[in-house]
Amino acid sequence: MKNVKNLFVLFIIFLFAGNSTLFAHPGHGATDGNSLIHYLSEPLHASILASVIIIIATSATWMIMRKRKKVSLSPER
């Protein structure tokens, strides 16, 4: 389980430090390139943000379901 957690963290780091910075150039997007609106409204950035949110939500749901399953399977005293 520790290896999976380490791989997940490494994946997130590479996702944030990935090649999206290579697309930055004059005229990149319709908004100012250094604003929060730019990262939330431009499709390239919004798709990455949506992917990260989906991965985190899926991982959290999986961990909660796994924990509940372990609790329900444990013998009662």
C-alpha positions as CSV (number, residue, x, y, z in Angstrom):
1,M,0.0,0.0,0.0
2,K,2.9,2.3,0.7
3,N,4.2,1.9,-2.8
4,V,0.8,2.8,-4.3
5,K,0.7,5.9,-2.1
6,N,4.2,7.0,-3.2
7,L,3.3,6.4,-6.9
8,F,0.1,8.5,-6.5
9,V,2.1,11.4,-4.9
10,L,4.7,11.2,-7.6
11,F,2.0,11.2,-10.3
12,I,0.5,14.4,-8.8
13,I,3.9,16.1,-8.7
14,F,4.6,15.2,-12.3
15,L,1.1,16.4,-13.3
16,F,1.7,19.8,-11.8
17,A,5.2,20.1,-13.0
18,G,4.4,18.7,-16.4
19,N,4.6,20.1,-19.9
20,S,1.7,22.6,-19.5
21,T,4.3,25.3,-18.9
22,L,5.6,24.8,-22.4
23,F,2.4,26.1,-23.9
24,A,2.9,29.5,-22.2
25,H,3.6,32.1,-24.9
26,P,2.3,35.6,-25.8
27,G,-1.3,35.3,-26.8
28,H,-1.8,32.1,-24.7
29,G,-5.5,32.2,-23.8
30,A,-7.9,35.0,-23.6
31,T,-7.2,36.1,-20.0
32,D,-4.1,37.3,-18.2
33,G,-1.7,34.4,-17.8
34,N,-0.8,35.0,-14.2
35,S,-4.4,35.2,-12.8
36,L,-6.5,32.6,-11.1
37,I,-9.3,33.2,-13.7
38,H,-6.8,32.0,-16.4
39,Y,-6.2,28.7,-14.7
40,L,-9.9,28.1,-14.0
41,S,-11.3,29.2,-17.4
42,E,-8.7,28.0,-20.0
43,P,-9.5,24.5,-21.3
44,L,-5.9,23.2,-20.9
45,H,-5.6,24.2,-17.3
46,A,-9.3,23.4,-16.4
47,S,-9.0,19.9,-17.8
48,I,-5.9,19.2,-15.6
49,L,-7.6,20.7,-12.6
50,A,-10.7,18.5,-13.3
51,S,-8.5,15.4,-13.6
52,V,-6.8,16.1,-10.3
53,I,-10.1,16.6,-8.6
54,I,-11.5,13.4,-10.0
55,I,-8.4,11.4,-9.0
56,I,-8.5,12.8,-5.4
57,A,-12.3,12.2,-5.1
58,T,-12.0,8.7,-6.5
59,S,-9.1,7.9,-4.2
60,A,-10.8,9.3,-1.1
61,T,-14.0,7.3,-1.9
62,W,-12.1,4.1,-2.5
63,M,-10.2,4.6,0.8
64,I,-13.4,5.3,2.8
65,M,-15.2,2.2,1.2
66,R,-12.2,0.0,2.0
67,K,-12.1,1.3,5.6
68,R,-15.8,0.6,6.1
69,K,-15.5,-2.8,4.6
70,K,-12.7,-3.7,7.0
71,V,-14.7,-2.4,10.0
72,S,-17.8,-4.4,8.9
73,L,-15.7,-7.6,8.5
74,S,-14.0,-7.3,11.9
75,P,-15.3,-9.7,14.6
76,E,-17.5,-8.1,17.3
77,R,-16.5,-8.6,20.9
